[in-house]
Amino acid sequence: MNGIYALISPDGSLVFRDGVPDHMRKDADPHHGAPSAFAIRRPAWGGHGLQCLVGGTSTLQHNTYPPNHIGAALVEGLDGPDQYIFGNLTICGSRTASATAELEMCGLTDAQQRLISAVHAAVADEAASSP
């Protein structure tokens, strides 16, 4: 299964890539390949949610995983948890599998990509204008 996901680097850049879930996992934790997941928004009523991956040990290794202030502000701007993020942040869609009712990762919808782009632009502008 391939799909579009967002990658936010510690330098604040945003790119959309193809490759949920395999490439997304590698981008989330390029050093150890052991990402941790958290939800911004769970899927409901047949719609898609938003799922994030970060390096599993990123908070313990600040030299390897620099702070990602834009990523943290983006997550908060999308109504996700207010938390520190270190290293790369990846965001994909999520949905409930019809056969098993389990949560599964999927590509971002066009609307989700536009939303992430708009919120990213707003938080990047705010960060650039802050002293």
N, C-alpha and C positions, 0 to 999 in steps of 0.2 A: 504494500500500500504506500503510495507516494502522495505527497501533498505539500502545500506551501506552509512554511513556518517563518517566524520573525527571529532574527538574531540581533541582539543589542550587545555591543562590545563595551568593555570598561571605558573606552575613549568616547562613548556616547553615540557612536554611529549605529544606524539601523539599516539592515539589509533583509530582503525577503529571499529565502532559498527554497528549493524543492528537495524533499527527502524525509518526510515524517514516516517512521520514527527513527530510522537508523542514523542518517546524517545529523538529525537534530540532537540525538544523544551524544554523538561525537563532538559537535560544536558546543554543547553545554558544558562538557568536561573533557577538553582535549588532552589534559595531562594524565588523568587516571581512568577515564571512561566509566565513571561511576556517578552518574547524575542523581540528584534528588528532585522529586516532583512536588509541586503544590498547585492548588487550583486558585485561579482568580475568580472564575464564575463556573459553577457546575451546570451541565446541560439540563434543561427542563422543558417539558411540553413539546418534545420533539426537536427543539432547537439545539444549537451547538453552544458549548461552554468554551472557556479559555483555560488552558493548562500550561504551566511553566516548568522548565527544567533549569537547574543550576548545578555547578560542581558539588558533589556530595560532601567533600571535605574543604570546601572553599573558605568557610569561616575560620578554619584552623590554620590556613596557609596563606597569609596575607601577602607574602613575597611572590608566590606563584599566582595567586588570584587577587588582582588589585580591586579596590572598591569600584562598584558600578553605580554611581550616584544617579545617572540618567535612568538606568534600568529600574532602580528602586522607586524613583519618582513616577516612572511610567506605570509600574505595577499599582502603586497607590492611586494614580490618576484613573486607572481602569477599575477602581473599587476593590482592588486586591489587598492583601495584608500589608501593613506598614512594617517593613522589615529591612534590614541591611542585606544587600546583595553584593557578592564578590565574584569577579570573573564574568564570563559570558552568561547572558540570560537568553534562553530560547522560549518562544511562545508558540503554541499550536492550538488547534481546535480540539474539542473533545465532544464525544457523543455517547449515548447509551446504546450498547449493542442490542439489537432486537432479539437475538436468539438467547443471550445469556443475561441480559440486563446489567452487564458489567460496563464500567467506564472504559472507553478506548480512545486513544489519540487519533486525530485525523487532521487534514489540512485546514488552514484558515479559510473561511468564506471571504468573498470579495468585501462584504460589509465589515467583517472583522479586520481585514487588512487596512481598509480606509480608516477605521476607528483607531487602530494602533498607530498609523501614520500621523493622524491629527493630534492625538495625545502626545506622541513623541515630539512633534514639532513644537507644541505648547510648552512642554517641560524643558526642552532644549533651549528655547528662546528665553524662558524664565531663568534657567541656569546661566545663560550667557549674559543676561542683564543684571545678575546678582553680583554684589561686590565681593 
